[in-house]
Amino acid sequence: MTSQPCSHPSDDRRPGLSTVSVHAGEDRQKAGHAMTDAIYCAATYTFADTQSVLEFVEKRLPREEYARYGNPSEKVAERKLAALEGGEAALLFSSGMAAVAGVLWAKLQVGDEVVLFDECYHRTRELCTKVLGRFGVVTHQVPACDYDAMEAAINAKTKLLISETPTNPHQSVVDLQRFVALGRSRGVETLIDSTLATPHNVRPLDYGVDYVLHSCTKYLAGHNDMLGGVVVASREKLDPVRKLRGVIGTVNGPHNVYLLLRGLKTFELRMQRHNQNGQAVAEFLQDHPRVERVLYPGLSSHPHHELARRTMRGYGGVVTFQVKDADWRQTADVVDAVRIPRIGPSLGGAESLIEQPMVMSYHDFNREQRQAVGIADNMIRISCGLENQEDLIADLEEALRDPGDCHGGQSA
């Protein structure tokens, strides 16, 4: 029987986030009396006799059968992630994109339509427009946070509204109440990719969102050492998604699940540092003479700051800024000059990462296509890790002072 992190049944106080991260979903006494959950490297699980098989297929004996349908430690992680989001159930996938694809494939069929804000992750947009489009699903992209445009795009065939919040790399913050109200008024389900926010900073289910998705690769696991994705929703809504995952086999590996469980133990502590570092770096950049613009919800200059202030506990470690009067090459010089952040495409890990979206993520877009989705040549995205903020700021100050002095990405 799974133990609960709450103190006593009579205590209605919600346990703290770290208590949930450490204890939720786990048995108090584990196999072999170990402190941590075991890693189950089994593809097949055997039965004692035919009666056991019958009890299993008749759903009277909860247990494992075959690893394509999951393993015991995966279920621990799913219960823990559901508890963090305040949801009924969670479903793990091999990556964040596998999780997105799992929901869309399970929920959509020929002739269905989806509406998404145009600042959604570009691979999610590609999945909808180029992949699902081949199978008769129609996608409508509308400007981020333009709720009138989203409402106008909804029709009788619309099955899903999709967005991130905050968006990446633009850091737009979605008004979840308005987003959910749009869906409910038209009988359309809603999906939010909350990877950048995490359950530490906002819980979309509290606003009535139907599906919350995360790339576990980022803040949840937090160490740049695993791939994973999760969808949190009601058991009823997840049931067809779970069945599809069992068919296509997009489960995660046992060692990855172990790394996720280990990373989650320090989730709240890490997010506190990510939030602090992101805010400090954003404030430094905002006052720097060589910076044209900073996009970070924690700044009063951000167009959605008041909404973020009301609805978020923190603003994360991702900061996007533009170098003043710089072309793409001069912007690349700033990226190359930093000593602490490594150049890489991800975020949310212990190590800071930096990238120029034009080069890293949108290299196959021409200038006109990049401008259409708000990717400027002089844009830089930094994902602040767990280093000391004073060191990150000093590093950026040096890189911005002399952008031609490249240090070749050396380690600190």
C-alpha positions as CSV (number, residue, x, y, z in Angstrom):
1,M,0.0,0.0,0.0
2,T,1.4,3.4,-1.0
3,S,2.1,5.7,1.9
4,Q,1.0,9.3,1.9
5,P,3.2,12.3,2.8
6,C,0.4,13.9,4.9
7,S,0.9,13.9,8.7
8,H,-2.5,12.6,9.9
9,P,-5.9,12.0,8.2
10,S,-7.4,14.7,10.4
11,D,-4.8,17.3,9.3
12,D,-6.2,19.1,6.3
13,R,-3.1,21.2,5.8
14,R,-1.5,20.5,2.4
15,P,2.0,19.2,2.8
16,G,4.9,21.3,1.5
17,L,6.3,20.9,-2.0
18,S,9.5,19.3,-0.8
19,T,7.6,16.9,1.4
20,V,5.6,15.9,-1.6
21,S,8.7,15.7,-3.8
22,V,10.5,13.4,-1.3
23,H,7.7,11.1,-0.2
24,A,4.6,11.2,-2.5
25,G,3.9,8.0,-4.4
26,E,6.4,5.9,-2.5
27,D,5.8,2.9,-0.2
28,R,7.1,3.6,3.3
29,Q,8.8,0.2,3.4
30,K,10.3,-0.8,0.1
31,A,11.6,-4.0,-1.4
32,G,14.6,-5.3,0.6
33,H,14.0,-2.6,3.2
34,A,16.0,-0.2,1.0
35,M,15.6,3.6,1.4
36,T,15.3,4.1,-2.4
37,D,13.1,2.4,-4.9
38,A,14.6,-0.4,-6.9
39,I,15.6,-0.2,-10.6
40,Y,13.6,-2.9,-12.4
41,C,15.6,-3.9,-15.5
42,A,13.0,-6.5,-16.6
43,A,11.3,-6.7,-19.9
44,T,9.1,-9.6,-18.8
45,Y,7.3,-10.2,-15.6
46,T,6.2,-13.8,-14.8
47,F,3.2,-15.4,-13.2
48,A,3.1,-18.1,-10.5
49,D,0.2,-20.0,-12.1
50,T,-2.8,-19.7,-14.5
51,Q,-5.0,-18.4,-11.8
52,S,-2.7,-15.4,-11.4
53,V,-2.9,-14.7,-15.1
54,L,-6.7,-14.7,-15.0
55,E,-6.8,-12.4,-12.0
56,F,-4.4,-10.0,-13.8
57,V,-6.3,-9.9,-17.1
58,E,-9.6,-9.5,-15.2
59,K,-8.0,-6.5,-13.4
60,R,-8.3,-8.1,-10.0
61,L,-4.5,-8.3,-9.5
62,P,-2.6,-5.0,-10.1
63,R,0.9,-5.9,-11.2
64,E,3.3,-5.8,-14.2
65,E,3.2,-8.0,-17.2
66,Y,5.5,-6.6,-19.9
67,A,7.8,-3.6,-19.8
68,R,6.1,-1.9,-22.8
69,Y,3.2,-1.2,-20.4
70,G,5.4,0.2,-17.7
71,N,7.4,-1.0,-14.6
72,P,7.0,-0.6,-10.8
73,S,9.4,2.3,-10.3
74,E,7.7,4.2,-13.2
75,K,4.4,4.0,-11.3
76,V,6.1,5.5,-8.3
77,A,7.3,8.4,-10.4
78,E,3.8,8.9,-11.9
79,R,2.2,9.0,-8.5
80,K,4.8,11.5,-7.3
81,L,4.4,13.8,-10.4
82,A,0.6,13.6,-10.1
83,A,0.8,14.7,-6.5
84,L,3.1,17.6,-7.4
85,E,0.7,18.9,-10.0
86,G,-2.4,18.3,-7.8
87,G,-3.7,15.8,-10.4
88,E,-5.4,12.5,-10.2
89,A,-3.0,10.5,-12.4
90,A,0.1,10.9,-14.5
91,L,1.6,9.0,-17.4
92,L,5.4,8.9,-18.2
93,F,6.8,8.9,-21.7
94,S,10.3,8.5,-23.2
95,S,10.5,12.3,-23.9
96,G,8.4,15.4,-23.7
97,M,7.6,15.2,-27.4
98,A,6.5,11.6,-27.0
99,A,4.1,12.9,-24.4
100,V,2.7,15.6,-26.7
101,A,2.4,13.1,-29.5
102,G,0.8,10.5,-27.2
103,V,-2.0,12.9,-26.2
104,L,-2.6,14.1,-29.7
105,W,-2.6,10.7,-31.3
106,A,-5.0,9.3,-28.7
107,K,-7.4,12.2,-28.9
108,L,-7.5,13.2,-32.6
109,Q,-8.7,11.7,-35.8
110,V,-9.3,12.6,-39.4
111,G,-11.2,15.9,-39.7
112,D,-10.5,17.1,-36.2
113,E,-9.0,20.5,-35.6
114,V,-6.6,22.0,-33.0
115,V,-5.9,25.6,-32.1
116,L,-2.6,26.7,-30.6
117,F,-0.7,29.8,-29.8
118,D,2.1,30.5,-32.3
119,E,4.8,30.7,-29.6
120,C,4.4,27.0,-28.7
121,Y,7.6,24.9,-28.9
122,H,8.5,24.8,-32.6
123,R,8.6,20.9,-32.6
124,T,5.0,20.9,-31.2
125,R,4.0,23.2,-34.0
126,E,5.8,21.0,-36.5
127,L,4.1,17.9,-35.1
128,C,0.7,19.5,-35.5
129,T,1.1,21.1,-38.9
130,K,3.4,18.7,-40.7
131,V,2.8,15.3,-39.1
132,L,-0.8,15.3,-38.0
133,G,-1.6,17.4,-41.1
134,R,-0.7,14.3,-43.2
135,F,-3.4,12.4,-41.4
136,G,-6.2,14.8,-41.9
137,V,-5.9,16.9,-38.7
138,V,-6.2,20.7,-39.2
139,T,-4.1,23.1,-37.1
140,H,-4.9,26.8,-36.6
141,Q,-2.0,28.9,-35.2
142,V,-3.0,32.2,-33.7
143,P,-0.9,35.0,-32.0
144,A,0.2,34.1,-28.5
145,C,-2.2,35.4,-25.8
146,D,-4.7,36.7,-28.4
147,Y,-7.8,35.1,-26.9
148,D,-10.1,36.7,-29.4
149,A,-8.2,35.2,-32.3
150,M,-8.3,31.8,-30.5
151,E,-12.0,32.0,-29.9
152,A,-12.5,33.0,-33.6
153,A,-10.6,29.9,-34.7
154,I,-12.7,27.5,-32.7
155,N,-15.5,25.7,-34.6
156,A,-17.5,22.5,-34.3
157,K,-14.5,20.4,-35.3
158,T,-12.1,21.8,-32.7
159,K,-11.0,19.2,-30.2
160,L,-8.1,20.8,-28.4
161,L,-6.6,24.2,-27.4
162,I,-2.8,24.1,-26.9
163,S,-0.3,26.5,-25.4
164,E,2.8,26.8,-23.2
165,T,3.1,29.1,-20.3
166,P,5.5,30.8,-20.1
167,T,6.3,30.4,-23.8
168,N,9.8,29.6,-25.0
169,P,11.8,31.7,-25.7
170,H,9.5,34.7,-25.7
171,Q,8.3,34.3,-22.1
172,S,4.7,35.2,-22.7
173,V,2.4,34.2,-19.9
174,V,-1.0,32.7,-20.6
175,D,-4.1,33.8,-18.7
176,L,-5.1,30.3,-17.7
177,Q,-8.6,31.4,-16.5
178,R,-9.4,32.9,-19.9
179,F,-7.8,30.0,-21.7
180,V,-9.9,27.4,-19.8
181,A,-13.0,29.5,-20.1
182,L,-12.6,29.6,-23.9
183,G,-12.4,25.8,-24.0
184,R,-15.3,25.1,-21.7
185,S,-17.6,27.6,-23.4
186,R,-17.2,25.6,-26.6
187,G,-16.8,22.1,-25.2
188,V,-13.1,21.9,-26.2
189,E,-10.4,20.3,-24.1
190,T,-7.3,22.3,-23.1
191,L,-3.6,21.3,-22.9
192,I,-0.8,23.3,-21.3
193,D,2.9,22.6,-21.6
194,S,4.1,23.8,-18.2
195,T,7.8,22.8,-18.6
196,L,9.1,26.3,-18.0
197,A,6.9,27.0,-15.1
198,T,7.0,23.7,-13.3
199,P,4.5,22.8,-10.5
200,H,6.6,25.0,-8.2
201,N,5.7,28.2,-10.0
202,V,2.1,27.4,-11.3
203,R,-0.3,24.5,-11.3
204,P,-2.5,24.7,-14.4
205,L,-4.9,22.0,-13.1
206,D,-5.9,24.4,-10.4
207,Y,-7.4,26.6,-13.1
208,G,-9.3,23.7,-14.8
209,V,-6.8,22.8,-17.6
210,D,-7.5,19.3,-18.8
211,Y,-4.0,18.1,-19.6
212,V,-0.7,19.4,-18.2
213,L,2.5,18.3,-19.9
214,H,6.2,18.5,-18.9
215,S,9.5,17.7,-20.4
216,C,10.9,15.9,-17.4
217,T,14.3,16.3,-19.0
218,K,14.3,19.9,-17.8
219,Y,13.6,21.2,-14.3
220,L,11.9,18.0,-12.9
221,A,14.9,15.7,-13.3
222,G,17.2,18.8,-13.2
223,H,20.6,17.4,-14.0
224,N,20.9,17.3,-17.8
225,D,21.3,13.5,-17.7
226,M,18.0,12.0,-18.8
227,L,15.1,12.3,-21.3
228,G,11.5,12.0,-20.2
229,G,8.0,13.4,-20.6
230,V,4.8,13.3,-18.5
231,V,1.2,14.1,-18.9
232,V,-1.0,14.8,-15.8
233,A,-4.8,14.6,-16.0
234,S,-7.8,12.7,-14.7
235,R,-7.6,8.9,-14.9
236,E,-10.5,8.9,-17.3
237,K,-8.8,11.3,-19.7
238,L,-5.5,9.5,-19.5
239,D,-7.0,6.0,-20.1
240,P,-6.9,6.2,-23.9
241,V,-3.5,7.8,-23.8
242,R,-2.2,5.0,-21.6
243,K,-3.6,2.4,-24.0
244,L,-2.0,4.0,-27.0
245,R,1.4,4.2,-25.2
246,G,1.1,0.5,-24.6
247,V,0.6,-0.1,-28.3
248,I,3.4,2.2,-29.6
249,G,5.8,1.6,-26.7
250,T,7.0,5.1,-25.9
251,V,7.7,4.2,-22.3
252,N,10.8,5.3,-20.5
253,G,13.8,3.2,-19.5
254,P,14.3,2.0,-15.9
255,H,17.5,3.9,-15.3
256,N,15.9,7.1,-16.6
257,V,13.1,6.7,-14.2
258,Y,15.6,6.3,-11.4
259,L,17.3,9.5,-12.4
260,L,14.0,11.3,-12.4
261,L,13.0,10.0,-9.0
262,R,16.4,11.0,-7.6
263,G,16.2,14.5,-9.2
264,L,12.7,15.1,-7.8
265,K,13.9,14.8,-4.2
266,T,15.6,18.2,-4.5
267,F,13.0,19.8,-6.8
268,E,11.8,22.6,-4.6
269,L,15.3,23.5,-3.5
270,R,16.6,23.7,-7.1
271,M,13.6,25.7,-8.3
272,Q,14.2,28.3,-5.6
273,R,17.7,28.8,-6.9
274,H,16.6,28.8,-10.5
275,N,14.0,31.5,-9.7
276,Q,16.5,33.6,-7.8
277,N,19.2,33.3,-10.5
278,G,16.7,34.1,-13.3
279,Q,15.4,37.2,-11.5
280,A,18.9,38.5,-10.7
281,V,20.3,37.9,-14.2
282,A,17.2,39.5,-15.8
283,E,17.5,42.6,-13.6
284,F,21.2,42.9,-14.4
285,L,20.6,42.6,-18.2
286,Q,17.7,45.1,-18.1
287,D,20.1,47.8,-16.8
288,H,23.0,46.9,-19.1
289,P,23.7,49.6,-21.8
290,R,24.4,46.9,-24.5
291,V,21.1,45.1,-24.0
292,E,18.2,46.3,-26.1
293,R,15.4,44.2,-24.5
294,V,14.9,41.6,-21.8
295,L,12.0,39.1,-21.8
296,Y,11.4,37.7,-18.3
297,P,8.0,37.7,-16.5
298,G,9.6,38.8,-13.2
299,L,10.4,42.2,-14.6
300,S,7.9,45.0,-14.3
301,S,8.7,45.9,-17.9
302,H,7.3,42.6,-19.1
303,P,3.9,43.0,-20.8
304,H,2.5,40.1,-18.7
305,H,4.2,40.9,-15.4
306,E,1.0,41.7,-13.5
307,L,-0.6,38.4,-14.6
308,A,2.6,36.5,-13.7
309,R,2.8,38.3,-10.3
310,R,-0.7,37.2,-9.5
311,T,-0.5,33.6,-10.7
312,M,3.1,32.5,-10.3
313,R,5.3,31.7,-7.3
314,G,8.4,32.4,-9.3
315,Y,9.5,33.0,-12.9
316,G,12.0,30.3,-13.6
317,G,15.6,30.4,-14.8
318,V,15.1,31.1,-18.5
319,V,15.9,34.7,-19.5
320,T,15.8,35.9,-23.1
321,F,17.5,39.1,-24.2
322,Q,18.5,41.0,-27.4
323,V,21.9,42.6,-27.9
324,K,21.6,46.3,-28.9
325,D,22.7,47.2,-32.4
326,A,24.1,43.7,-33.0
327,D,23.9,41.5,-36.1
328,W,23.8,37.8,-35.8
329,R,27.6,37.4,-35.8
330,Q,28.1,40.1,-33.1
331,T,25.4,38.3,-31.1
332,A,27.2,35.0,-31.5
333,D,30.3,36.7,-30.2
334,V,28.5,37.3,-26.9
335,V,27.4,33.7,-26.7
336,D,31.0,32.5,-27.4
337,A,32.5,34.8,-24.8
338,V,30.8,33.5,-21.7
339,R,32.8,31.1,-19.5
340,I,30.2,29.5,-17.2
341,P,27.1,28.7,-19.3
342,R,27.7,25.9,-21.9
343,I,26.3,26.4,-25.4
344,G,23.4,23.9,-25.7
345,P,19.7,23.6,-26.6
346,S,18.1,22.6,-23.3
347,L,17.3,24.2,-20.0
348,G,16.4,23.5,-16.4
349,G,19.6,21.6,-15.4
350,A,22.1,22.3,-12.7
351,E,24.5,23.8,-15.3
352,S,23.6,27.0,-17.0
353,L,23.1,26.8,-20.8
354,I,23.1,29.6,-23.4
355,E,22.1,29.6,-27.0
356,Q,21.3,31.9,-29.9
357,P,17.8,30.7,-31.1
358,M,18.5,31.8,-34.7
359,V,21.5,29.4,-34.9
360,M,20.5,26.6,-32.5
361,S,16.8,26.1,-32.9
362,Y,15.7,28.0,-36.0
363,H,18.7,27.3,-38.3
364,D,16.4,25.8,-41.0
365,F,14.2,28.9,-41.0
366,N,14.9,31.8,-43.4
367,R,14.9,35.3,-42.1
368,E,11.3,36.0,-43.0
369,Q,10.1,32.8,-41.3
370,R,12.1,33.7,-38.2
371,Q,10.7,37.2,-38.0
372,A,7.2,35.7,-38.4
373,V,7.6,33.8,-35.1
374,G,9.5,36.5,-33.3
375,I,13.0,35.1,-33.5
376,A,15.4,38.1,-33.9
377,D,19.0,37.7,-35.1
378,N,20.3,39.4,-32.0
379,M,18.3,37.2,-29.5
380,I,20.0,35.1,-26.8
381,R,18.4,32.7,-24.4
382,I,20.2,31.8,-21.2
383,S,18.9,29.1,-18.9
384,C,20.3,30.0,-15.4
385,G,21.4,26.9,-13.5
386,L,22.4,26.5,-9.9
387,E,25.7,28.4,-9.9
388,N,26.1,31.5,-7.7
389,Q,24.3,34.4,-9.3
390,E,27.2,36.8,-8.7
391,D,29.4,34.5,-10.9
392,L,26.8,34.4,-13.7
393,I,26.4,38.1,-13.7
394,A,30.1,38.8,-13.7
395,D,30.5,36.4,-16.6
396,L,27.8,38.1,-18.6
397,E,29.2,41.5,-17.8
398,E,32.5,40.5,-19.2
399,A,31.0,38.9,-22.3
400,L,29.0,42.0,-23.0
401,R,31.9,44.4,-22.4
402,D,34.1,42.8,-25.0
403,P,32.0,40.5,-27.3
404,G,34.9,39.9,-29.7
405,D,37.0,38.3,-26.9
406,C,35.9,34.7,-27.4
407,H,36.9,32.2,-24.8
408,G,35.9,29.1,-26.7
409,G,33.3,27.9,-24.2
410,Q,35.9,27.0,-21.5
411,S,34.7,25.7,-18.2
412,A,34.6,27.9,-15.2
